[in-house]
Structure formats: structure tokens, C-alpha cells
Amino acid sequence: MILSIESSCDDSAISITEIATNKLLFHKKISQELEHSVYGGVVPELAARLHAEALPKILEQCEPYFKDLKAVAVTSTPGLAVTLVEGVTMAKAISIALDIPLIGVNHLVGHIYSLFIEKEAVFPLTVLLVSGGHTQVMEVKSLTEIKTVAKSMDDSFGESFDKVAKMMGLGYPGGPLIQELAKDGDRLKYNFTVPLHQSPLIAFSYSGLKNAVRLAVEEAGEEKQNYKDIAASFEHIATKHLTMKLKKYFKTVQPKTFAIVGGASANLYLRGEIEKLLEPHKAKLLLSELQYCSDNAAMIGRVAVEMYKEQMFTSLDELDIAPRSIL
């Protein structure tokens, strides 16, 4: 079995995965959303303190599995430096105490493998990763063959939802709050400009849209229906930006199997629009279970099983954090 730790942002999570079967034997996550919601976003130092409290509590529940552990895996990149350190420090301590090897896992690869928790991995596939920190398109051929073909030039898809929610005073995390508010709104009420719609670049940008929404919020007053319409129009344009750029990309690369991963992949409007986009191509759409879209240790464990089989271990001296690493 492999014990895996996730602490890249504001979720403390540990899992136990069986190597031979990919079976998830244990998984627990403690979210910090309530503590950070009063600030409208994640406060790194607070997140680190909460990880220091939560991770040992979860680890205590894993003690019955210790005798069967063959390795300990941990998210080491990318993420918040002060929170990554909490998980890496724990992983190193477990490695020394139980005399088992370390596996440092890239968080973004973890999101890709969230598609395959308790399943066999299927490649090749084109992946859209949408989260609070990243918006990128990747061509994935295997565990070690991952090529990023498009990414955000500034804010990410998920981050823009958080910031718009904060503008409206809705709280954190913004994704579910905007999605709920948008249900009763008019998606065409606010004619926000689709970012980079005239640019030939296959890339993403949300800073301009975010600013347009800010101005709309300032002019909206306190009328609740205005906020619903703004939320719906924003969600529509933010998603349309993705689908327009993907449509341009599909003119050169025909999709066969397409996947959406990351915390923002739980957005139901996005899922529906991507399904429509793929219909003419008859491409298969893969989605993570909703419980595994956001950060979790189960996805880290799933990657770790593959890395263990390939003997992709990291020494104590070599395992360090890399907050801004990308694929």
C-alpha cells in the first residue's frame, strides 16, 4: 500500500491506496473553506497552521495500515510554499520512521489521474485542467509524456470565479456560489466581451473579463436580480472563452478522448458546453467524480501507484517543494 498526503492549498488530505488493485482503502479530507471564507480567499499562513493541526489527526487513523506500506507519496509541486512544506515534512518523517521510499508527486498530474481513481488509466487523451491556480490544455500520452499546448496568460478560470464572488460579497470558494446564483439569471443580459476573441493565440485570459464584471457589479446597486444576471452572464462568457479556444485548437488536433479535470471541472454549465463542443467530433468525454474534482489525496495516491511501479522515488535530500512548477 501507499500512503499519500495532499496539502498544496487549503485541503488537508491523506489516502491509502493498494498497489496491486488501485483500490482506495482509506481517504479523508479536512477542508478549510469555513476558516478562509471570512477573508474571501485563502490566507497562506492560516492554511499552514490548519494543516499542522489536521494532518496529524488524519494520520492517526492510518496507523493500522503502517505495517503494509511500501512507500509514502506527497504533493511537492505546485502550490503554496508554506502549505506544501507541511505535507513534505510529514512525508519525510514517515519515510524515516517506517524506512520506506518517498515519492514526490506533481499536483497537476494528480488532477489528471483523478479520472482513474480505482480504475486503469487510459491514454492518450486531451485534458483541460481548470482550477483555482491553473487553466491549461495538455496532450497526455502517458505518466511521463505530458505536453502543455495552451495556458492562461493571467488569472485562471477558477480564480476568476473566486474573485467575482468576492466582488459580490458572496464568500469563498466562489465556484459553487456563482454557479448557484447563475441558475436564476439571464446569461445574455450583460454583453461581456469574450477574452482574446480576435486573437489567433490559443491561450486564455480572465483579467479583462474580471474587470468588466467589477464595473457591472459597481453599477448594479443592491438589486438581487442584477447579481443573478451578472453571475449568469459571467459564467457564460468565461465558459465561452474556453470553448472558442478549444474549437480553434480542434481545427489542428482532432480530439478522440477529452477530459476536464481540476476543482472548476465540477461546474455543470462548463460540463454541458464541453459536451456540445465535442458532439461533432464524436469524441469521448471523461470526467472525474465530483468528490475528486477538488484537491484530494486519492488522486495523489493514484499517481503514486504508477510512479512506484516505475521506481520513480525521491531521496530525502532531493525532495523539496517547488511552488510554481508547471507541466
N, C-alpha and C positions, 0 to 999 in steps of 0.2 A: 504494500500500500504506500501511497504518497500523501504526506500532509502538506497542504498548500495554504499560503497566507496572502491576503489582499488588504493593502492599506494605502492605496495610491491617492485617495482623496478623503471622502467623508463616510466611507463604509468600512467597518471592521468585520472581516470575514475569514473563516478557516474552514477547510474541507478535508475530507479523507476520500481518496479515490483508489479503487482496486486496479492494479496494473493490468492483470490478465483479461479483465472483462470491461473496463472503463466504467464500472458501476460506482455510483456516488453513494458511499456508505454513510457519510456524515457531512452536513453542511449547515453552518449557522452564520447569520449576518446580523450585526447590530448597526442600525442606521443612526446617523447624527442629524437627520433633517430637522428635527424639532429644535435642537440647540442652535442650529445655524439660521433657522427661519427668521428669527428676530432681527438678524443683521442683513437679510435679503441676499445672502450668499455665504460661501464657505470662508470661515476665518481660519487660516492655516494653523496658527498656534493653538487655538481651541481644539481643532481637529486632532492635532498631535497628542494633546493631553487626554482627549477622549479615547484615542486608540490605545494609549498606555494603560487605561483603565479596562477597556473592553476586551482586548486581545488575550490577556492572561485569564480572564474569566471563561472565555470560549475554549482556550487551550486546556483548561482543567477537565472539560467534558471529553476531551480526546484521549485522555490517559489510557483507557482500555485498549486503544489501538497502537500504543507506542511499540510494543514488542514485535509488531508486524510491519513496521515502517522500513522502507528501503531507501527513502530519500525525503528531503524536505524542500519544497519549492516556495518561491516568494516573488511577488511583483517587485522588480527593481528599477523599472523604467516604463514609460514616463509617468509623471505625477508630481505632487507637491513634495519638495525635498524633505520637509520636516515630518511628513506622514509616512513617506517611503522608508525613512530611517527606522521608524518603529517596527515595521514588519521585517525588514532586513536584519535588524539587531536580534529579534526573536528567532528568526530562522537560523542565524549563525549559532545562537545559544543551543538550539535544539540539535543542530548538526554536531556540535562538540559533545553535548551530553549523551546523545544516543549513538555517536560515531557512525553517522550516515552522511552521504554526499549531499551537496547543495545544488539546487537548480534555480538559476535566476531567469525569470520569465518577463518578456515584454508584454505589457498590459494590452497593447493593441492586438497582438497575436492572440491573447486571451479572448478578446471580443470575437475574433474570427472563429475560434474553437467553441464559443458559446453555442454555436449551431450544432455541435456534435457531442454535447454532454450526454453520456450513457449511449452513444452511438459511434459507428465507424465514420471517420472523416471521408468526405467525398470531394475530390478535386479533378479538374481545375474549376474555378469559379471567379466571377467578378463580384467584388464586395464594395458596398457603400457603407462606410463607417460614419455614423453621426452620433456625436456625444457632446458633453459639455466642454470638452477640450479639443475635439478633432472633427473635421469634416473632410473626408478623403475617399477617393476611389482607388481600389487596389486590384490587380490581377494576381490571383493566388494559385500557384501550381502545386505547391507542397509546403511543408513546415518551413523549409529554408528558402523557397523560391517565391518571394512576395515582392511585387513591384508596385509602387505608388505612381499612378498615372494622372491624378488630379488632387488638389487640396485647396484649403481655404487660404486666402491671402490675408485675412484678418480674423474676425470673430468666427466662431463655429456655429453650426446650426443650433445645437443645444444651448450654447451660451447665449445666443440671441433670444431664445425663449425665456431664459432666466432673467435677462436684462429688461425685456419688455414687461415681464411680470412685476419686476421691481419698480418700473416706472408707474405701473398702475396700482402699486401698493398691495399686490396680491400675496406676496410672500415667496418662499423658496421650498422646494425646487419649482421652477416656473413651467416646465413642460406640461405636467398634468393639469395645472391651474389654467393655463392658456387654452389647452385642449377642451376643458370643461366649459370655459367661458365662451369659446368659439361655437359651441353646438347651437346656441340660440342667436347667433349673429349672422349678418349679411356679408358673405365673402367678397362681394363686389362693391360694397358701399364706399370703401376707401380705395382709390385707384393708385396704390403704391407702385412705384417703378420697380420692375424686375431687375435685380442687380446684374450688371455685365451683359445685359440682353443684346447689346450691339457689338460686344467684344468677341473676336474669334477664339479667344482663350478658353480652354476647357479648365476652368478654375472656379472657385467660389468666393463670395464676399458678402458679408452681412452688416458691415459698419454703416453703409449708406441707408439701408432699409431700417436699421435700428434708429437712425437719426430721424428719418421720416415719420416713424411711429412715435417718437418722442414729441415731435411737433404736433401730431394729431392728438396725442393724449393731453398736451397742454391746452389745446383749443377745445377739447371735448367737454370741459367742465365736470360736473359730478353726475351727469346723466348716465345711469347704468347701461341703457341700451347702446349708447355710444361706445362704451368699453367693450361690449359684446361684439359690435360690428368691427371695431379696431382689431380685436383678438382674431376674429374670423378672417378678416382681410389680410392681416399679418401672416397667419398660418398658411393661407392660400398662396401668397406671394413667396414666402420663404420656401415652401414646397415646390412651387412652380419653377423657381430658380434652379433647384436640384434637377427636376425632370427635364428642363430645357437643356441644361448642360449635358445630362446623360443622353438625351436624344441626339445631340451633336456628336457625342463620343460613339454612340452606336452606329453612326454612319461609316465609321472606320473599323470598329470592332464589333462583330455580331455577338450578342450575348446568348449563351446557351443555358448556363446556370448562374442566376444572380441572387445575391444575398444582401440583406440590410442588417447591420449589427450596431451595437452601442446603445447607450441609455435612451437616446432620442428615437431609436428604431421602434420603440413602443407606441409612438404616435400613430393613431389609427388612420388619420387623414393621409399621412405620408404613405402608409402601407397600401391604402386604396389607390392612390395616384400612381405609385410604382407598379402596381398590378396592371393598371390601364396601359401604362407605358410599355410593359413587356408583352402585352397581348399580340401585337402584330408580329413580334419576333418568335412567338411560341416558346419563349424561354421559361424555364422552371424558376420559381421564386422560393428561396429558403429564408426562414425567419427563426430567430431564437424564441424559446418560450418566454412569455412576458416576464416571468420571475428571474430570468437570466439575462435580460437586456441590460440592466444597470450593472454596476460593478459588483463582482462576486468572486468568491474563491473557487467555486465549482469550475468555472471556465479556466482558471489558472491551473487547477488540478488536471483538467483535460489536456492542456498543452504539455504539462509536466510529464504525463504518461508517455507521450510521443518523444519528448526530449530524453526521458530515462532510457527508452528503448534504443535511442541513438547514442547513449552515453554522453549526452551534452551537459556535463557537470561543470560547476564553477568552484574554484578553490575559495577558501575563506578570505585570502588576501585579495583575490581578484573581484569578488562580489562587492560591488559598490552601486550606489544609486546614480541614475542619470535622468534628472527631472525633465529634460526637454528632448529626449531621444524620440526619433520618428522612424517609420519604416521607409 
